[in-house]
Amino acid sequence: MIRHLQHKYIPKLLEWELNAAEFTNPFDYLCILTGSRKSQNRGFAFVNFATATIAERFRRMFDGATFVLYPSNRPMDISPADM
C-alpha cells in the first residue's frame, strides 16, 4: 500500500513512475481509488508485486520519499496492505 500519494496521480502516471524507477512490469495489480471531488485519488494506492523481494526493494526505495512527476512535502508511507 502506498499512502500519501499526490492527488494528481492516475494509474498510468503511477505506472510511469514505477517503470522510471526500473520496476518495469514486476506487478500484476495496480489500483488507485478516486474520490468524488474532481476525480482526484484518495491519497493511496495498492500495488501487488510479483515477489516479496521486489515489494521489499520498492519499500526500501520509496518509503519516506516522493515520486518525480508530482513531488510532495509529505513523504510516502509504503507498507503491506492488510487483507
C-alpha positions in Angstrom: 0.0 0.0 0.0 1.2 3.5 -0.9 -0.1 6.2 1.5 0.3 9.9 1.0 0.2 9.6 -2.8 -0.2 13.0 -4.5 -3.8 13.5 -5.5 -2.9 14.2 -9.2 -1.8 10.6 -9.8 -3.8 8.3 -12.0 -2.9 4.7 -12.7 -1.0 5.4 -16.0 1.2 8.1 -14.2 1.9 5.7 -11.3 2.8 3.0 -13.8 5.2 5.5 -15.4 6.8 6.3 -12.1 7.3 2.5 -11.4 8.8 2.0 -14.8 11.1 5.0 -14.5 12.4 3.5 -11.2 13.2 0.3 -13.0 10.1 -1.6 -11.7 9.1 -2.5 -15.2 6.0 -4.7 -15.0 7.0 -6.6 -11.8 3.4 -6.2 -10.6 0.1 -7.8 -11.7 -2.3 -5.4 -9.9 -2.3 -1.6 -9.5 -5.3 0.3 -8.1 -5.8 3.9 -7.2 -9.2 4.7 -5.7 -10.7 8.1 -6.7 -13.0 10.3 -4.7 -15.9 12.3 -5.8 -14.0 15.5 -5.7 -12.8 16.3 -9.3 -11.9 12.6 -9.8 -8.8 13.0 -7.7 -7.4 10.0 -6.0 -7.9 9.5 -2.3 -4.1 9.6 -1.5 -3.4 5.9 -1.5 -2.8 3.1 -4.0 -2.4 -0.7 -4.0 0.3 -2.4 -5.9 0.7 -6.2 -6.0 4.3 -7.0 -6.8 5.3 -10.3 -8.4 7.5 -11.4 -5.5 8.1 -10.3 -1.9 11.7 -9.4 -2.8 10.5 -6.9 -5.4 8.0 -5.5 -2.9 10.7 -5.1 -0.3 13.0 -3.4 -2.8 10.2 -1.0 -3.6 9.6 -0.3 0.1 13.2 0.4 0.7 13.4 2.8 -2.3 10.3 4.8 -1.7 9.3 4.7 1.9 9.8 8.3 3.1 10.4 9.5 -0.4 8.3 11.2 -3.1 7.8 10.5 -6.8 9.3 12.5 -9.6 6.3 13.8 -11.6 4.5 15.3 -8.6 6.9 15.8 -5.7 5.3 16.5 -2.3 6.2 17.9 1.0 4.6 14.9 2.6 6.7 11.7 2.1 5.0 8.5 1.1 4.4 5.7 3.5 4.9 2.2 2.0 3.6 -0.8 3.9 2.0 -4.2 3.3 -1.8 -3.9 2.9 -4.0 -5.7 5.4 -6.1 -8.3 3.7 
